[in-house]
Amino acid sequence: MLNVLLVEEGWTATIQVARALQAAGCRVTVATLGGSYPVHTHQGITWRAGAALRDLRRFALDHDCVIPMTERLLVELEHPAVFPHITASQRRLIADKHALLAHLATAGVDVPIQRSLDRAHELGFPLVLKGSTGAAGAQVKIVDDARALPAAIARTHELGGTWLAQEYLPSPTYLVGGVFHAGNPLRLYAAEKVEQYPPRTGPAIRLRSDAREVLVELGTRAVSVLGWTGLASVDIMRRADGRYVVLEINPRPWSSIAGAAEAGVDLFTPLAELLADRIPAPNLAFAPNRDSHVFPRYLLADRYWNLGGLARAVRDLLGPRGRDWRDVGFTARYLARYYATRAQWRGF
């Protein structure tokens, strides 16, 4: 049995990944950076919090595999047990979303037009300001008109880091995710992000699986250019002329990863095989037009706070996806970790 350590920063999707790896035959421990909560074991999974990065490097020695759940941890948590093993070039690209897009463009993958902030007006309005790091939309701002641009740029200076202006694409966002080995897909799932929270820039709270070849081909080509092994997802949008472009690659578990299982895709049995240094045979089939609501995240949106939305939430809570959330003590500790880490994320 593989002893797996997930290192996270408060992701609500962590419990889904932990449970799925446990079901695939792994012994799972979760370590959350920051906070000061006691170690506890819940239904076979051990949860730790309060660790600093330097402490995790020592703690990781007791595990066969260490899976960082965010890009920042992938870049900073250097340890022989970290999965996947990444090259210096991959580390540089993961650390800088702008550099990764430029790398994709050089390889012939369509990406959005980008400009420096002093040339942002050349893109017209609306436009997007995007940081070179960040997740869950914290470093993304849609600027609707020229009057709002100076204040938005001033805010990027307050936040620090590197920012670029990007063309605005008035289309839904699509996701292509899966398990990969050296850039080759082993399992795949593609979907439209029907609803996002926060709207337009945040993670998906409702998806619908979409098997169109154009999405699958573009998403897999982007991951192939990165040469990635492990879980990854690609965000895609459509230009007015119908061409699709890659917004970014997220080389990690994504927040709406549960949608893959609802489309008939088992991501975690093949992932466990990769962790054990085995390469499973590819199976890229998934069911189209399967809706998935991301529980409990969809409750952040006001429109679910009505009789129908709350009835759905009760069904989800009483069903398999609510297994862990039915434990009040676990939910309280998890939400405390979530909000403690989210408070450290600075955005618009």
C-alpha positions as CSV (number, residue, x, y, z in Angstrom):
1,M,0.0,0.0,0.0
2,L,1.4,3.4,-1.0
3,N,1.8,5.9,1.7
4,V,0.7,9.2,0.0
5,L,1.0,12.8,1.4
6,L,-1.1,15.5,-0.1
7,V,0.2,19.0,0.7
8,E,-2.4,21.7,0.3
9,E,-3.3,25.3,1.1
10,G,-7.0,24.9,2.0
11,W,-8.5,23.6,-1.3
12,T,-12.1,22.2,-0.8
13,A,-11.3,19.7,-3.5
14,T,-8.6,18.1,-1.4
15,I,-11.1,15.8,0.3
16,Q,-12.3,14.5,-3.1
17,V,-8.7,13.7,-4.1
18,A,-7.9,12.1,-0.7
19,R,-11.0,9.9,-0.7
20,A,-10.4,8.8,-4.4
21,L,-6.8,7.9,-3.7
22,Q,-7.9,6.0,-0.6
23,A,-10.4,4.1,-2.7
24,A,-7.6,3.3,-5.2
25,G,-5.7,1.6,-2.4
26,C,-3.4,4.3,-1.0
27,R,-2.9,5.3,2.6
28,V,-3.5,9.1,2.6
29,T,-2.3,11.9,4.9
30,V,-3.2,15.6,4.2
31,A,-0.9,18.4,5.4
32,T,-2.2,22.0,5.2
33,L,0.2,24.8,5.3
34,G,-0.5,27.4,8.0
35,G,-3.0,27.5,10.9
36,S,-2.7,25.7,14.2
37,Y,-5.0,22.8,14.4
38,P,-4.4,19.4,16.1
39,V,-3.7,16.3,14.1
40,H,-6.9,14.2,13.6
41,T,-7.9,11.1,11.7
42,H,-11.2,11.1,9.9
43,Q,-12.5,7.9,8.3
44,G,-9.0,6.6,7.6
45,I,-7.4,9.8,6.4
46,T,-5.0,11.7,8.7
47,W,-5.2,15.5,8.6
48,R,-2.4,17.8,9.8
49,A,-2.2,21.6,9.9
50,G,0.2,24.2,11.0
51,A,3.2,22.9,9.1
52,A,5.7,25.3,7.5
53,L,7.3,24.4,4.2
54,R,10.7,23.5,5.9
55,D,8.9,21.2,8.3
56,L,7.1,19.4,5.5
57,R,10.3,18.6,3.8
58,R,11.3,16.5,6.9
59,F,7.8,15.1,7.4
60,A,7.7,14.0,3.7
61,L,10.5,11.5,4.4
62,D,7.9,9.2,6.0
63,H,5.9,8.9,2.7
64,D,6.3,7.1,-0.6
65,C,4.8,9.9,-2.6
66,V,4.1,13.6,-2.0
67,I,1.6,15.4,-4.2
68,P,1.5,19.2,-4.0
69,M,-2.0,20.5,-4.6
70,T,-1.1,24.0,-5.9
71,E,1.4,25.4,-8.4
72,R,3.2,27.3,-5.6
73,L,3.9,24.1,-3.7
74,L,4.9,22.3,-6.9
75,V,7.6,25.0,-7.4
76,E,8.7,25.4,-3.8
77,L,8.5,21.9,-2.3
78,E,11.6,20.3,-3.6
79,H,11.9,16.7,-2.3
80,P,12.8,13.3,-3.8
81,A,9.3,11.9,-3.1
82,V,7.4,14.7,-4.8
83,F,5.2,13.6,-7.6
84,P,5.5,14.4,-10.4
85,H,9.3,14.9,-10.7
86,I,9.6,18.1,-12.8
87,T,12.4,19.5,-14.8
88,A,14.0,22.9,-14.4
89,S,12.2,24.1,-17.5
90,Q,8.8,22.9,-16.2
91,R,9.5,24.5,-12.8
92,R,10.1,27.9,-14.5
93,L,7.0,27.6,-16.6
94,I,4.7,26.5,-13.8
95,A,6.0,29.5,-11.7
96,D,5.0,32.0,-14.4
97,K,1.7,31.8,-16.2
98,H,2.8,34.4,-18.7
99,A,5.9,32.5,-19.6
100,L,3.9,29.3,-20.0
101,L,1.5,31.0,-22.5
102,A,4.5,32.4,-24.4
103,H,6.0,28.9,-24.5
104,L,2.7,27.4,-25.8
105,A,2.5,30.1,-28.5
106,T,6.1,29.4,-29.6
107,A,5.0,25.7,-30.1
108,G,2.1,26.8,-32.3
109,V,-0.7,26.6,-29.7
110,D,-3.3,29.4,-30.0
111,V,-3.3,31.7,-26.9
112,P,-4.9,35.0,-26.1
113,I,-3.3,38.3,-27.3
114,Q,-1.3,39.9,-24.4
115,R,0.1,43.3,-23.9
116,S,2.1,45.1,-21.2
117,L,0.0,47.2,-18.9
118,D,1.1,50.5,-20.5
119,R,-0.3,49.2,-23.8
120,A,-3.4,47.6,-22.4
121,H,-5.7,50.1,-24.2
122,E,-4.6,48.6,-27.5
123,L,-6.8,45.6,-26.8
124,G,-10.0,47.5,-26.5
125,F,-12.6,47.0,-23.8
126,P,-13.5,44.8,-22.0
127,L,-10.0,43.5,-21.3
128,V,-8.4,41.3,-18.7
129,L,-5.6,42.0,-16.3
130,K,-3.9,38.8,-15.2
131,G,-1.1,38.1,-12.8
132,S,1.7,35.6,-13.5
133,T,0.7,33.6,-10.4
134,G,-2.4,32.8,-8.4
135,A,-5.4,30.5,-8.5
136,A,-9.2,30.5,-8.2
137,G,-9.3,33.8,-10.1
138,A,-7.6,35.8,-7.3
139,Q,-5.2,37.3,-9.8
140,V,-7.6,38.0,-12.6
141,K,-9.6,41.2,-13.2
142,I,-12.0,42.0,-16.0
143,V,-11.9,45.8,-16.8
144,D,-15.1,46.8,-18.6
145,D,-14.2,50.3,-19.8
146,A,-11.4,52.8,-20.0
147,R,-12.5,54.7,-17.0
148,A,-11.9,51.7,-14.7
149,L,-8.4,50.9,-16.1
150,P,-6.2,53.3,-14.1
151,A,-7.6,52.1,-10.8
152,A,-7.3,48.5,-11.8
153,I,-3.7,49.0,-12.8
154,A,-3.0,50.8,-9.5
155,R,-4.4,47.8,-7.7
156,T,-1.9,45.5,-9.5
157,H,0.9,47.6,-8.3
158,E,-0.4,47.2,-4.7
159,L,-0.6,43.4,-5.1
160,G,2.9,43.2,-6.6
161,G,4.2,40.6,-9.0
162,T,4.1,40.6,-12.8
163,W,0.9,41.5,-14.6
164,L,-0.1,41.6,-18.3
165,A,-3.2,42.8,-20.1
166,Q,-5.0,40.1,-22.1
167,E,-7.7,40.2,-24.7
168,Y,-11.3,39.5,-23.4
169,L,-13.0,36.6,-24.9
170,P,-16.8,36.7,-24.6
171,S,-17.4,32.9,-24.5
172,P,-17.9,30.2,-21.9
173,T,-14.8,28.7,-20.4
174,Y,-14.1,25.1,-21.2
175,L,-12.0,22.6,-19.2
176,V,-10.0,19.7,-20.5
177,G,-8.5,17.6,-17.7
178,G,-7.1,14.2,-17.1
179,V,-4.2,12.0,-16.1
180,F,-1.1,12.2,-18.3
181,H,2.3,10.5,-18.7
182,A,5.1,12.5,-20.3
183,G,2.4,14.7,-22.0
184,N,0.4,11.8,-23.3
185,P,-3.2,11.4,-22.1
186,L,-4.2,8.3,-20.1
187,R,-7.6,9.4,-19.0
188,L,-9.6,12.5,-20.2
189,Y,-12.5,14.6,-19.3
190,A,-13.7,17.8,-21.1
191,A,-16.5,20.1,-20.0
192,E,-18.1,23.5,-20.3
193,K,-18.0,25.6,-17.1
194,V,-21.7,26.4,-17.1
195,E,-21.4,28.4,-13.9
196,Q,-18.4,29.9,-12.1
197,Y,-18.0,31.6,-8.8
198,P,-17.0,34.4,-8.7
199,P,-18.8,34.8,-12.1
200,R,-16.5,35.0,-15.2
201,T,-13.2,34.5,-13.4
202,G,-13.7,31.9,-10.6
203,P,-13.6,28.1,-10.4
204,A,-16.5,26.2,-11.9
205,I,-19.5,25.4,-9.6
206,R,-21.4,23.6,-12.4
207,L,-20.1,21.8,-15.5
208,R,-21.5,19.9,-18.5
209,S,-19.2,17.3,-20.1
210,D,-18.4,18.2,-23.7
211,A,-16.7,15.6,-26.0
212,R,-16.1,17.9,-29.0
213,E,-12.9,16.9,-30.7
214,V,-11.7,20.5,-31.1
215,L,-11.6,20.9,-27.3
216,V,-10.0,17.5,-26.6
217,E,-7.4,18.1,-29.3
218,L,-6.4,21.6,-28.1
219,G,-6.3,20.6,-24.5
220,T,-4.1,17.5,-25.0
221,R,-1.8,19.4,-27.4
222,A,-1.2,22.0,-24.7
223,V,-0.3,19.4,-22.0
224,S,1.9,17.6,-24.6
225,V,3.9,20.8,-25.1
226,L,4.5,21.0,-21.3
227,G,5.4,17.3,-21.2
228,W,3.4,16.8,-18.1
229,T,3.0,13.7,-15.9
230,G,0.1,13.4,-13.4
231,L,-3.1,15.3,-13.1
232,A,-3.6,18.5,-15.1
233,S,-6.4,20.6,-16.6
234,V,-6.4,23.2,-19.4
235,D,-8.8,26.2,-19.5
236,I,-10.0,27.1,-23.0
237,M,-12.1,29.9,-24.5
238,R,-13.4,30.7,-28.0
239,R,-12.7,33.8,-30.0
240,A,-15.5,35.6,-31.9
241,D,-14.2,34.1,-35.2
242,G,-14.8,30.6,-33.7
243,R,-11.1,29.7,-33.0
244,Y,-10.3,28.3,-29.6
245,V,-7.4,29.4,-27.4
246,V,-5.7,28.1,-24.3
247,L,-6.0,30.4,-21.3
248,E,-3.8,28.5,-19.0
249,I,-2.6,25.0,-17.9
250,N,-3.2,24.0,-14.3
251,P,-0.7,21.2,-13.6
252,R,-2.5,19.9,-10.5
253,P,-5.8,18.6,-9.3
254,W,-8.5,21.1,-10.3
255,S,-11.3,22.3,-8.0
256,S,-14.2,20.7,-10.0
257,I,-12.4,17.3,-10.5
258,A,-15.4,15.4,-9.2
259,G,-17.2,16.1,-12.5
260,A,-14.9,13.6,-14.2
261,A,-16.3,10.7,-12.2
262,E,-19.9,11.8,-13.1
263,A,-18.9,11.5,-16.7
264,G,-17.7,7.9,-16.1
265,V,-14.0,8.7,-15.8
266,D,-11.8,7.1,-13.1
267,L,-8.8,9.4,-12.8
268,F,-7.4,8.0,-9.6
269,T,-6.8,4.3,-10.3
270,P,-4.4,5.2,-13.1
271,L,-2.9,8.0,-11.0
272,A,-2.1,5.4,-8.3
273,E,-0.5,3.2,-10.9
274,L,1.7,6.1,-11.9
275,L,2.6,6.7,-8.3
276,A,3.8,3.1,-8.2
277,D,5.9,3.6,-11.3
278,R,3.5,1.7,-13.6
279,I,2.1,3.2,-16.8
280,P,-1.6,2.2,-17.4
281,A,-3.1,1.7,-20.8
282,P,-4.9,4.8,-22.2
283,N,-8.7,4.9,-22.1
284,L,-9.9,8.3,-23.2
285,A,-13.7,7.7,-23.3
286,F,-16.1,9.8,-21.3
287,A,-19.8,10.5,-21.4
288,P,-20.9,13.8,-23.0
289,N,-23.7,16.1,-21.7
290,R,-23.4,15.0,-18.0
291,D,-24.1,17.8,-15.6
292,S,-22.1,18.2,-12.4
293,H,-22.7,20.6,-9.5
294,V,-19.6,21.1,-7.4
295,F,-20.7,20.4,-3.8
296,P,-20.5,22.3,-1.5
297,R,-18.9,25.1,-3.5
298,Y,-22.0,25.9,-5.5
299,L,-23.6,27.2,-2.2
300,L,-21.3,30.2,-2.5
301,A,-23.6,31.5,-5.3
302,D,-26.7,33.3,-4.1
303,R,-28.9,31.7,-6.7
304,Y,-28.7,28.3,-4.9
305,W,-30.1,29.8,-1.7
306,N,-33.7,29.0,-2.6
307,L,-36.0,26.0,-2.1
308,G,-34.7,24.2,-5.2
309,G,-31.0,24.9,-4.5
310,L,-31.2,24.0,-0.9
311,A,-33.1,20.8,-1.7
312,R,-30.2,19.9,-4.1
313,A,-27.7,20.6,-1.3
314,V,-29.6,18.4,1.2
315,R,-29.6,15.5,-1.4
316,D,-25.8,16.0,-2.0
317,L,-25.2,16.2,1.7
318,L,-27.0,12.9,2.3
319,G,-25.5,11.2,-0.7
320,P,-21.9,9.9,-1.3
321,R,-20.4,13.3,-2.0
322,G,-21.6,14.5,1.4
323,R,-20.0,11.7,3.3
324,D,-17.3,13.8,5.0
325,W,-19.3,17.0,5.2
326,R,-21.9,15.2,7.4
327,D,-19.4,15.1,10.2
328,V,-19.8,18.5,11.9
329,G,-16.4,18.4,13.6
330,F,-14.6,17.6,10.4
331,T,-16.5,20.4,8.5
332,A,-15.7,23.0,11.1
333,R,-12.0,22.1,11.1
334,Y,-11.9,22.0,7.3
335,L,-13.7,25.4,6.9
336,A,-11.4,26.9,9.5
337,R,-8.4,25.8,7.4
338,Y,-10.0,27.0,4.2
339,Y,-10.8,30.5,5.4
340,A,-7.4,30.8,7.1
341,T,-5.5,30.1,3.9
342,R,-7.9,32.1,1.7
343,A,-7.3,35.1,3.9
344,Q,-3.7,35.0,2.8
345,W,-4.6,35.3,-0.9
346,R,-4.7,38.9,-2.0
347,G,-6.6,39.8,-5.1
348,F,-9.2,42.2,-6.5
